[in-house]
């Protein structure tokens, strides 16, 4: 499995379009990781905000 991944990465690096694709994939992974971390830190607060809104709309 690792050998196949190394082969794929080496093939993509040798091609300029492939290199750009790898860079975009790494950027997308970094953004996803940052979003997941932010939601993990703020998840409870966000849940509370929507709970408060629901309670105000339903009169509860």
Secondary structure, DSSP 4 states (H G I P E B T S, - for coil): -HHHHHHHHHHHHHSHHHHHHHHHHHHHHHHHHHHHHHHHHHHHHHHHHHHHHHHHHHT-
